[in-house]
Amino acid sequence: MCIDDTLLGGNHAMTFSELRTFAFAYIKTMRLYYAFITGIAGWIGVSFYFVLIVRDFHREITAADYWRAALILTILFASWGINQVFNDWLGLPEDRINAPNRPMVTGELNVKWALTLSFSLMGIATIISWFLNPHAVIPIVFGFLLNFVYEYSKAWGLWGNVIFGLMISNCTVYGFLASGPTPDPFVTSHRLCAVFLVALMNGLMTYYTYFKDYEGDKAAGKKTFIVRYGIETARIAGVFGAFLPTLAFLFFRWMGWYSGFALSEQFVYCGVMTVFLQIWTAIRFYNFPVGPRAYYSNATNFRACACGQVAIIATFNGTLAMYLFITTYVFIGFLFGLQDDVKA
């Protein structure tokens, strides 16, 4: 059994064995533990739209609503991995130093075939989203473009983290818009605060990931904050940064911009546990800013970010948030543990 390989620019056919190798390499490149970052970010928008269905649209949630949400969440959870192919392609120079065992660096993953597949999946997701709500295509386009801007923005210090945060916040907007007709008003202070918190937590998360990439970013001329100011300054800044999401949330509540819902016991639990994870992340990177321990510290880092996003859901749906918090914590650790090569 073989498959025509003309899309790869070659003159031979791809055998079933080669196709299987490609499939495993593509899935490995997707780094599935990251799926909870985009998935939970988008779930915020989906679950909040369900609140509007009952509260503002005055109707019951139907089976069709749940099926629609399942389709949207499938797109959201897959979106990180699909876009990660483009990110790895753009970041090959530094990956040859930071992660020489990644499939695209080693040649295990055929670049042309991977890019073709990701472009195709992005196209399918865009078409589906158009039928769900044409406005939902807007955050898809912005998120896709920001993924390319992000790779170059790593040379602009903290702007790289800002761009990354904005990119992921498009998932929240997408989840909201794709869930049904665009509500009027679309922009409120509560929704803006939620999107800002998503952007802030993801910008902070990617800040910590740069520690393990320090040598490669430096060699490739990527002037991240850590490269520009050095490990010592960066790890101190990371400790202060751990408190930013909590301070931002408290400020928004104090100003009355994010006060549409009473804070439940479930929110208190999710919030307290998230703060612990954020502080523990900062402590781990302060103590182990480089080396294998910096790589493994990202399990805590990813949990802190994704669980922080779950805490936003807890402000209006505490029961759902409790289930998501536990599931997110467990599966990020499980999926991260499957990929234990610090050079991949």
DOMI-930426 format. One line per 8 residues: number of its first residue (from 0); their letters; for each residue x, y, z of C-alpha. Coordinates in steps of 0.05 Angstrom, whole numbers, plus 5000, padded with zeros to 4 digits. Each point is the difference from the previous one (the first is absolute). Example, Ala and Ser with C-alpha at 12.3 -4.5 7.8 and 13.67 -1.06 7.14 Angstrom:
2
0	AS	5246:4910:5156 ~ 5027:5069:4987;
***
This chain:
344
0	MCIDDTLL	5000:5000:5000 ~ 5027:5069:4982 ~ 4978:5071:4994 ~ 5021:5050:4947 ~ 5053:5047:5026 ~ 4996:5056:4949 ~ 4980:5049:5054 ~ 5068:4990:5030;
8	GGNHAMTF	5035:5019:4936 ~ 5030:4930:4994 ~ 4995:4949:4944 ~ 4985:4939:5042 ~ 4938:4973:5035 ~ 4991:5000:5076 ~ 4993:4930:5028 ~ 4954:4982:5057;
16	SELRTFAF	5060:4995:5046 ~ 5022:5070:4981 ~ 4930:5026:5010 ~ 4997:4968:5069 ~ 5067:5031:5018 ~ 4975:5068:4976 ~ 4936:4994:5041 ~ 5039:4984:5064;
24	AYIKTMRL	5049:5057:4987 ~ 4943:5049:4986 ~ 4964:4981:5065 ~ 5065:5006:5038 ~ 5011:5069:4971 ~ 4930:5021:5022 ~ 5023:4992:5073 ~ 4931:4981:5024;
32	YYAFITGI	5009:5024:5072 ~ 4995:5071:4971 ~ 4930:4984:4974 ~ 4972:5018:5068 ~ 5028:5071:4993 ~ 4959:5017:4937 ~ 4943:4952:5019 ~ 4986:5030:5068;
40	AGWIGVSF	5010:5071:4974 ~ 4946:4988:4949 ~ 4956:4962:5050 ~ 4994:5066:5039 ~ 4964:5031:4941 ~ 4957:4938:4986 ~ 4977:4991:5073 ~ 4986:5075:5008;
48	YFVLIVRD	4957:4998:4937 ~ 4959:4945:5034 ~ 4987:5049:5057 ~ 4973:5050:4949 ~ 4954:4948:4969 ~ 4964:4992:5066 ~ 5008:5070:5029 ~ 4992:5046:4940;
56	FHREITAA	4970:4957:4944 ~ 4949:4969:5049 ~ 5001:4930:4972 ~ 5023:4932:5023 ~ 5066:4970:4977 ~ 4985:4946:4949 ~ 5036:4939:4974 ~ 5018:5040:4937;
64	DYWRAALI	5036:5050:5045 ~ 5042:4945:5031 ~ 5018:4969:4933 ~ 5020:5069:4975 ~ 5043:5011:5061 ~ 5033:4932:4991 ~ 5019:5018:4928 ~ 5027:5068:5022;
72	LTILFASW	5041:4969:5056 ~ 5028:4948:4953 ~ 5026:5056:4956 ~ 5028:5037:5059 ~ 5036:4941:5031 ~ 5030:4982:4933 ~ 5019:5072:4982 ~ 5064:5002:5041;
80	GINQVFND	5029:4938:4968 ~ 4980:5021:4929 ~ 5033:5068:5009 ~ 5060:4970:5036 ~ 5023:4972:4933 ~ 5007:5071:4973 ~ 5034:5023:5064 ~ 5052:4944:4996;
88	WLGLPEDR	5012:5014:4927 ~ 5013:5074:5014 ~ 5042:4984:5062 ~ 5047:4949:4968 ~ 5064:5040:5012 ~ 4992:5003:5075 ~ 4969:4930:5005 ~ 5063:4971:4969;
96	INAPNRPM	5034:5022:5065 ~ 4943:4997:5051 ~ 4964:4938:4976 ~ 5043:4961:4950 ~ 4956:4938:5008 ~ 4935:5032:4976 ~ 4972:4963:4939 ~ 5006:5060:4954;
104	VTGELNVK	5073:5011:5019 ~ 5020:4927:4993 ~ 4963:4993:4933 ~ 4952:4948:5028 ~ 4943:5047:4983 ~ 4996:5020:4926 ~ 4992:5076:5001 ~ 4961:5008:4936;
112	WALTLSFS	4951:4945:5017 ~ 4991:5027:5072 ~ 4988:5071:4976 ~ 4951:4975:4947 ~ 4961:4961:5052 ~ 4998:5058:5049 ~ 4977:5049:4946 ~ 4946:4951:4980;
120	LMGIATII	4975:4991:5071 ~ 5001:5075:5011 ~ 4958:5009:4937 ~ 4949:4948:5023 ~ 4995:5032:5068 ~ 4990:5069:4968 ~ 4944:4974:4954 ~ 4964:4966:5058;
128	SWFLNPHA	5006:5063:5042 ~ 4971:5042:4943 ~ 4937:4958:5003 ~ 4997:5003:5076 ~ 5006:5076:5000 ~ 5038:5040:4946 ~ 5027:5046:5054 ~ 5037:4941:5031;
136	VIPIVFGF	5047:5000:4940 ~ 5030:5066:5024 ~ 5036:4972:5062 ~ 5023:4941:4958 ~ 5034:5046:4951 ~ 5030:5044:5055 ~ 5025:4940:5038 ~ 5031:4970:4938;
144	LLNFVYEY	5036:5065:4981 ~ 5024:5012:5072 ~ 5031:4931:5000 ~ 5047:5023:4944 ~ 5011:5068:5033 ~ 5016:4965:5066 ~ 5062:4964:4973 ~ 5031:5067:4979;
152	SKAWGLWG	4975:5038:5061 ~ 5044:4956:5045 ~ 5056:5047:4979 ~ 4961:5059:5031 ~ 5008:4982:5074 ~ 4934:4996:5038 ~ 4961:5016:4937 ~ 5007:4927:4981;
160	NVIFGLMI	4962:4981:5063 ~ 4948:5053:4986 ~ 4989:4975:4929 ~ 4994:4929:5025 ~ 4949:5020:5052 ~ 4958:5037:4948 ~ 5004:4940:4954 ~ 4971:4952:5052;
168	SNCTVYGF	4947:5050:5021 ~ 4971:4994:4930 ~ 4979:4929:5021 ~ 4955:5030:5053 ~ 4969:5047:4950 ~ 4992:4944:4950 ~ 4965:4954:5049 ~ 4951:5056:5017;
176	LASGPTPD	4985:5020:4928 ~ 4995:4930:4972 ~ 4949:4979:5052 ~ 4943:5039:4968 ~ 4975:5066:4972 ~ 5044:5059:5021 ~ 4966:5032:5061 ~ 4987:5075:5006;
184	PFVTSHRL	5039:5029:5034 ~ 5059:4958:4981 ~ 5052:5038:5042 ~ 4990:5009:5074 ~ 5049:5015:5056 ~ 4990:4930:5029 ~ 5018:4967:4935 ~ 5059:5045:4987;
192	CAVFLVAL	5028:4985:5069 ~ 4994:4925:4988 ~ 5036:5005:4933 ~ 5054:5043:5032 ~ 5011:4949:5055 ~ 5007:4944:4948 ~ 5051:5041:4962 ~ 5038:5017:5064;
200	MNGLMTYY	5004:4929:5025 ~ 5022:4973:4933 ~ 5052:5055:4992 ~ 5027:4981:5069 ~ 4999:4926:4983 ~ 5042:5010:4937 ~ 5048:5045:5039 ~ 5019:4941:5043;
208	TYFKDYEG	5008:4954:4940 ~ 5055:5046:4974 ~ 5046:4978:5056 ~ 5011:4932:4969 ~ 5010:5033:4932 ~ 5052:5050:5025 ~ 5061:4972:4964 ~ 4965:4989:4933;
216	DKAAGKKT	4965:5068:5001 ~ 5066:5034:5016 ~ 5036:4964:4943 ~ 4944:5015:4951 ~ 4999:5074:5018 ~ 4931:4997:5034 ~ 5005:5056:5050 ~ 4948:4975:5050;
224	FIVRYGIE	4998:5033:5068 ~ 5042:4944:5028 ~ 5053:5006:4946 ~ 5000:5076:5004 ~ 5007:5006:5075 ~ 5029:4934:5021 ~ 4977:4940:5041 ~ 5010:5034:5068;
232	TARIAGVF	4955:5060:4985 ~ 4950:4957:4962 ~ 4988:4951:5056 ~ 4988:5056:5050 ~ 4951:5032:4952 ~ 4966:4933:4994 ~ 4985:4999:5075 ~ 4967:5068:4996;
240	GAFLPTLA	4963:4980:4937 ~ 4967:4941:5035 ~ 4956:5050:5039 ~ 4977:5040:4939 ~ 4937:4959:4982 ~ 4975:5002:5072 ~ 5014:5075:5007 ~ 4965:5013:4933;
248	FLFFRWMG	4939:4960:5021 ~ 4995:5036:5068 ~ 5008:5067:4966 ~ 4944:4985:4950 ~ 4954:4979:5057 ~ 5017:5062:5040 ~ 4985:5045:4940 ~ 4934:4964:4988;
256	WYSGFALS	5020:4979:4930 ~ 4997:4925:5015 ~ 4945:4995:5051 ~ 4941:4970:4962 ~ 5001:4935:5040 ~ 5005:4982:5073 ~ 5063:4962:5017 ~ 4982:4928:5017;
264	EQFVYCGV	5036:4950:5045 ~ 5022:4965:4936 ~ 5033:5064:4976 ~ 5036:5009:5066 ~ 5027:4929:4995 ~ 5022:5007:4927 ~ 5028:5069:5013 ~ 5041:4981:5062;
272	MTVFLQIW	5028:4938:4966 ~ 5017:5040:4938 ~ 5038:5052:5041 ~ 5039:4944:5033 ~ 5018:4970:4932 ~ 5021:5069:4973 ~ 5045:5014:5060 ~ 5028:4929:4999;
280	TAIRFYNF	5016:5008:4926 ~ 5039:5064:5014 ~ 5038:4967:5057 ~ 5019:4940:4957 ~ 5027:5044:4945 ~ 5035:5044:5050 ~ 5036:4940:5029 ~ 5010:4963:4934;
288	PVGPRAYY	5001:5051:4943 ~ 5041:4955:4954 ~ 5011:4927:4987 ~ 4954:4940:5002 ~ 4963:5024:5062 ~ 4980:5063:4963 ~ 4969:4956:4947 ~ 4961:4957:5049;
296	SNATNFRA	4977:5063:5038 ~ 4956:5015:4940 ~ 4951:4946:5023 ~ 4983:5046:5058 ~ 5004:5061:4955 ~ 4948:4972:4951 ~ 4954:4978:5056 ~ 5003:5069:5033;
304	CACGQVAI	4980:5033:4934 ~ 4944:4952:4981 ~ 4972:4994:5071 ~ 5001:5076:5004 ~ 4956:5002:4940 ~ 4954:4949:5033 ~ 4995:5048:5059 ~ 4970:5052:4953;
312	IATFNGTL	4945:4949:4982 ~ 4989:4991:5075 ~ 4976:5072:5005 ~ 4936:4980:4964 ~ 4997:4924:4999 ~ 5032:4970:5062 ~ 4978:4928:4989 ~ 5030:4997:4930;
320	AMYLFITT	5063:5033:5025 ~ 5012:4948:5053 ~ 4996:4943:4949 ~ 5045:5037:4952 ~ 5051:5019:5053 ~ 5011:4928:5021 ~ 4999:4973:4929 ~ 5047:5054:4975;
328	YVFIGFLF	5050:4989:5056 ~ 5002:4925:4991 ~ 5004:4997:4924 ~ 5052:5055:4991 ~ 5045:4960:5047 ~ 4984:4935:4964 ~ 5011:5026:4930 ~ 5063:5039:5020;
336	GLQDDVKA	5027:4937:5031 ~ 4994:4962:4935 ~ 5051:5046:4969 ~ 5059:4996:5047 ~ 5056:5019:4952 ~ 5026:5068:5022 ~ 5030:5010:4930 ~ 4933:4990:4965;
***
